[in-house]
Amino acid sequence: MCVSITLSYAVEELVLPGEDGEARRGEITEDALFPQSLMLDGQAPMEAQYAEESPGSWIFRAEPGDPLRRPEAQQQPISWAGRWCTGRRGWVAFGALALLAGASIGSWLLALYLWPAAPQPVPGTLQDEDMSLNCSEASDEEALLPSLPRAVSFRINTEDFLLEVQVRAWPDWLLVCHEGWSSALGVRICRSLGHLRLTDHKAVNLSDIRLNSSRQFAQLSPRLGGLPEEVWQPRGSCTSGQIVSLRCSECGTRPLASQIVGGQAVAPGRWPWQASVALGARHTCGGSVLAPHWVVTAAHCVHSFRLSRRSSWRVHAGLVSHSTVRPHQGAVVERIIAHPLYSAQSHDYDVALLQLRTPLHFSDTVGAVCLPAEEQDFPRGSQCWVSGWGHTDPSHTHRSDTLRDTVVPLLSTQLCNSSCVYSGALTPRMLCAGYLDQRADACQGDSGGPLVCLDKGTWRLVGVVSWGRGCAEPNHPGVYAKVAEFLDWIQDTAQVSRGAGGADLFVKDQ
């Protein structure tokens, strides 16, 4: 940075008071501007000429018509007091100029220190995250590592609810023998599959079902420690002659499967887990139904209203249009639990759970979404869906009256943390999805709503709408709370009725 400082002066007549109290006029000579001795073109020093016209009054002289010429050679003698006064005035002028120059330099240095560096221009809109980025990328070593199969995987046969296990050392799916089985193990398996709760488990006699004679079984070892291959041991038969039937809470299905910028209107039942979180009669944020008593939303949706009464909050499920909402409709919120580590500055840990006073009635238009399975990671480029009642046009201030949705691809954290996008603002509890060319995005009013991805016929809640820069702005896709990072907190909080998993932030009703 280069800074030039120019000082300019306007030279005018100097008016000084005379002895009689009237103003006397004079003109400034060239030498009067510099009262000290000067060396010009090798000549002898010239001193400013003073003429005493009356005691106590001094004027600078110059010849008429030539206001900036040197005085004549003949000079009147100047007293020592006059010389001292002249020198003192010169030093005062020099000091003033020095102070001015010092202040200017100091201001310039202060500006260099405080003024933020100008941002470097972003070279064009990024259309494809596989393209070469002309910007610094955040380190993402994990993206270079191949994904390994899980040591143990579970699934439930949807036809007869028989539990099956697959151990990495054994490629086949094995039915689970009932020996060593417990309800605690059932809860653990349901949670690992993305279900909030265990609903039923029982022993089924092998004689009551028809199985292929080559079917293999897995028996749970009495010793639960050690490697998965040691805990789950393959068997040709079950000693008890019984296998495990397991049912978890229903989620992730759409019986009627038939602000979101650029989105389309939604038919009833398309997203049965979509909820509208309202403060009074006003839609505030979206939410996702996890169970009849539980809805998940964004912590920032409720944090600003933490002094409001809990009973002022209501949840509307199965809703498509807000025009059909009537006063006092919806489920009353009993507890609001924001994640204890939520940061309003960075939006980290941006999740909250709403416990309802009365359960929702599940139907074709109201249901729960599944959580991600343990260690499940949807790859970048996965086509997922975001829905809500937010602004449909970033230039408009009103929200959509009708639920809308749009499809958005998952983007890598490496791309979203690059200097072209969010410059490292994403934490491990966040993910981003959308486009880099203004096609579609979540917007104001969609906060707290679901980002869902389809996994072998089951819809899973991958993200909670959290934040972004504007709506559908180039190089600024939507940012979501990464639900997979909150599985333990969500499941532990939902398993207890009160007093654990987070603080109830809201004023108790009198």
N, C-alpha and C positions, 0 to 999 in steps of 0.2 A: 504494500500500500504506500502511495506517495501522497504527502500532504504539503501544500505550499501555503505560506502565510504572507499576505501583502498588507502593508500598512500605508495608508495614504493620508495626507494632511491637506487641508484647504488653507491657503495663505491669504489672509485678509488684513485690512488696516487694524492696527492695534490702538485701542483707545485707553488712555491712562488719565487719571485725575490730575489736574493742576493744582497750584496752590490756592487759587481763588475758588476752588470747588467745582469749576466747570471742566467738562471733559475736554482733553486735548487730543488731537488725532495725530498720528504719525504713520509711517510706512515701514515695513520690515525690509531691511536690506539683506543681501545674500549672506553677509557675515553675521547679521543679527540672528539668523537661524542657527548658527554654530558659534556661540559666544567664546569658545576656547580658541586658542591659536591653531591655525590650519596650515599645512604645507601644500601648496598648489603648484604643480608643474615645476617643481624645483625652486620656486621663489622663496624669499624669506617669509617667515611667519607674519601673517596679517592679523591684527586684532580688531575686534569690533569697535566702531567709533561711537562714542557717546558725547553728547553736547549738553551742557547744563544750561537750560533756558531759565529756570527759576529753581530756587532751592526746594529740594524734595520732589522734583518732577523731572523725569527722564523720558526722552523719546529717541527712537531709532531714526536715523536720517538716511535719506537716499536722494539722489539728484532727481529733480522733476522729469517725468517721462522715462526714467530708467530706474525702476524700483528695485531691480536685482543686480546692481552693479557694485564693484568694489568702491570703497570710499577713496577720496583723494589722498595723495601722499602726505599732505600736511595734516597732522593730528593734534588734537588738544591733549595735554597731559592728563593722565587718569590717576586719581589718588589711589593709595593702597587700599583704602576702604572700598573704592569702586572695583579695584581688581579682585578683592576678596569676595565681594557680592557677585561679581560676574562669574568667578570660578564656582562659587556655591550654586548659582543657578545652573551652570553647566552640569555639575555633578547631580543635581536634582533631576535634570532632564535625562541624563544618562541612566540614573537609577530607575526612573519611571519606565524608560524603554526596556531596561533589563528585566524589570518585574513583569512587564507585558509579554516579553518574549518567553520568560520562564513559565508564566501562566499558560500561554498558548501551547508550549511543548508539553507541559504537564497534562493539559486537557487532551492533547492528541494521544499521549501514552495511556491515559485512563480509558479513552475510547477504544484503543486497540485491545485493552485488557477485558473490558466489559462487553464490547459489541460481539454478538455471536458470529461465528464464521458463516459466510454465505453458503447456502446449500448448493451442492453440485447438481447440475441439471440431470434429470433422469433421461437416459437415451431411449425415447420412444416407449410406447405401450407394449408390455410383454404379453404376447398372445399365447405362448406355449411355454410351460415351465421347463421343458426339455431343451429349449433354445439356450445358447450361450449367453450368460448374464454379464452385462457390462457394469457390474457393480460388485462390491465385496459381499461374499456369502458367509453366513454363519457356519461354524463347523458342525457337521452332522455325520460323525463317524459311524453311528449305528445304521445309517441308511446303506452303508457299504457292506454290512455284514449279512450273510445269508440267514434267512429265518429257519429255525430248527423246529421240527415237530414237537408237540407237547409230550411230556413223559407219560401222562395219563389223560385220556379224553373220555368223556361220558356222553351218552345220548339216551333218550327215552323213546321207545317205540310208540308212535302215536296211535297205533291200532289197539294195542292191549296194555300199554304203559309199562312194559317190561324194561328194566334198567339194563343197559349194556355198557361195557367198559372196553377200552382199547389201550393196551400198554405198548409203548414204543418198540419193545423187543418182539412183540407179537402183532403181526399185521391184521389179524382178524378181530371182529367185534365179538366179545364174549359175554354171555349172560352171567349175572352176578348171583352166586349162591347166597342163601339166607343165613348161613353160619357166620356168626360174628357181626351181624347187622345191627344197627341202632338208629333211632330217630335223629340223633345228633349228626350221624353220618349223612342221613337223608337231607337235613337242612344244609349241610356243607355242600353237598352235590347240587342241590337246587340253586344255591347261590352261585356256584361256579358256572352254572349254565345260564346265568343272567336272570333268573327268577327271584322275586323278592322273598317268597315264602314256600315252605313245604306245606302241602295241603293233605296228602294222604300217602301212606306206605303200608305194605302188607306182604305176607308170604304167599306165593302161588305154588300149588302142587304141580310138579312136572307131569303127573298123570292126567292133569286137567287140560293140558294144552298139547297141540301137535307140533313136534319139532323134528327137524331133519336129524337123522341118526348121526350125522357127522358134526353136529353142533357141539361146540366147546364151551366150557364154563370157566369162571374166575372165582376163586375163593379168597376171602379176606383173611390175611394172616393174623393170628392173635397178637403178633408183635407189629404194632403200627409204625414203628420207627424204621429207618433205613431207606433204601432206594425203592422207587415205585415197583420195580420188577420183583422186589422181595415182599412188598405189601400185598400185591395182587398176583396170586399164583394160579397159573392155568391148570385146569382139571378136566378130565374126561367125563366126570359126573359130579353131582353134589351129594355129600354124605346124608344130608337131611332130606333129600328128594324135593327141596323147595328152592325157588328163586325169588328175587325181589321185584315187586311191582311198586313203582314210585310215581307220584303225581305232585307237580309243583304248581304254583299259582299261574293261572292262564295269562298269557301276554303275547304281544307281537303278531296277532292275527287280525284280519279285517273281514268280518262276515259279509259286509256289503261292498267288498272291493269292486268295484265297478271300474307388518309390511313386507311384503314379498315383492320386490321390484320386478316388473315384467311377469308376474305370476298369473295363474289362471284360477278362476273360481272353483270351489270345491263342493262336491256333492256330499250329502249327509252320509256318515259312516266311512268316508274315505280315510280319515285319520281319527279313529275313535278315541285315541289317547290325548288328542289336542284339548287343552283347557284354556279358558279365559280367566285370568286372575283380576278381580275387580276390587277397587276401594270404593265402597258405597255402590253407586250404580254406574261408575265409570270404569271402563276397561283400562287396566294399567299395564299388564304384561301378559305374555303367554305362559303356558305351563304344560307339563306332561304327566298323565295319570300313571302311577306305578302300581297302585293297589287301591281298593275301595276307600281306604282312609288316607292315602298318601299321594301328594302331588309334588313334583320337583319343578323349581323355577330358578331364576337367577337371583343371587344375593343382592345385587344392586337395585333390583325391582322393589325390594321391601326395606332396604337399609335406610333410604331417605325418609321413610314413613314410620320409623321404629317407635315413635312416641304415640302413634295412633292406637286405638283399641283393636284388639284382635277380632272382635265380633263385627268390626266394620269391613272386614275382608271376606269376600265370597269367591267361590270357584264355580264356574259354569262349565259343565262337560257336555259333550254331544251337541254343542252349539255350532251353527254355521253362520247365521246372521244375527247381529246384535239388535236388529230392529224387533226381534221377537222376545227380547228380554224384558221381563216385568220387574217392578220394584220388589225387593225382598225374595226374589228367586235365587237359586243357587245354593250350594252347600256352604254353611258357615265354617270359618276357619277356627280351629281350637288352639293350635300352636303354630308358631312360625319360628323355624330354627335355621338361622344362617350359619354357614360354615364358620367355625371359630377363627380361622386364619384369613378370612376374607379381607382384601385390601381395596378400599375405595379409590386409592390413587392408581394402582396398577391393574385393578380388576382381577387380580389373582384369586383363586379359590372362589370363583363367582357362582356358587350354587347355594340354594336354600331349599328346605323341605317344609311343606305345609301339611299339617295333620288336620283332618276334617272332623268336625264334631259328630256328624252322621255319615255313614258310608255312602258312596255312590252306588247306584244300581246299574250293574253292567247289563248291556243289551247289544243289539246290532250296531248302535251308534255310540256307545260308551264302553270303553275297554282299556286295558293297560298295555303299555309298551314294555318290551323286554329290555333289560340292561345288557351291556356287552358281556360275553362270556369271559371268564378269567383268561388273561394273557391273549385275548383276541385283539388283533390289530388289523383294521381295514387299510389296505394299501392305498397309496395316492392314486388319484384318478378314479376311485370308486364313485359311482353315481349315487348320490344320496338326495334326500328331500328335506326342505325346510318349509314350514307353514306358519301362518299367523295373520293377524288383522292389522299389521303395520301399514305405513305409508306405501302406496303403490307408485308414487312418483316422488323422487327426492326433493323436487321443487315445490311440492304441495305440503301444507301443514296438517291436513285432515287425514285421519286414518280410514282404512277400508272398513265398510260396514259388513262385508262378506269375507269369510275365511278364504284365503288364497294360498297357493303353494307353488313351488318351483323346484327344479332339479339343479343341484350344484355339485361339482366334482370336489373331492378332497384334494388338498394341496399339501405339499411337503412342508414341514416346519423349517427346513433349510431355506426354501424359497421365501417363505413368509417372514423370516427373520433377516433376510438380505437387506442391504441398504436401499434397494429399489422399492421395497415394500414397507415393512414395519421396523427395520433397523434394530432387531434384537429385542423387541418389546414382548414377544411371545415367551411364556414360561412353559415348563413341562406340563402344566395343568391346562394348557390351551392347545387348540388346533384351529386351522383356518380352512375355509372351503368357499368356493365361488369362482368367479371369472376375473380376469385382469383387464377386460375390455368393456366394462359397463353393461354387460348383458343382463345379469340378474343378481339379486342380493337381498339379504334381510335388511330391514330398515327400522326406524323408530316405531315402537308399538309391537314389534316382533320379539323384543327382548324376553328372555326366559322360556321361549318356545322351543320345540323339538327340532333337532337335526337327526333324521333316522336313515338307516341303511338296511337293505334287505340282505339277510344271511340265510340262504337255503330255505326260503319260505317263511322265515321269521324276521319281523321288523325289530331292530334294536336301536335304542337311544344312544347315539354316538356323541352328540354334542348338545349343549344348551346355549341358545343365542346370547352372546355376551356383549361384544363391542365391535367397533370398526371406525374407520374414518369416512364420515359421510355415508352415502348409500350408493352402491354401484359406481364408485369412483374408480378411475383407472389405477391399476396397481395396488388397490386397497380392498381385497376381498374381506368377507365377514370373518370374525374371530369368535370362537365358541369355547365354552368350558368343556374340557375333555372328560367325559363321564367315566371312562375307564380308570381314571386316576382317583375317582371318588367312590368306588364300589364298596370298600370296607366301611367308609363313613356312612354312606346311604343305607346299607344293609344293617349295620349296627344300630343306627338311629331308629330305623323302622322296626327293629325287633324289640325295643323297649318302649314302654308307654310314656315315661317321664324321666327327666333329670339326667339324661346322658346324651352324648353325641354332639352337644352344642347348646348354646344359651338361647332361651326364649327371650327375644328382644323387646317384646311388646307389652304395653300397659295392660294389666289385668282388669277385666271387667268387674265393676262393683255390683 
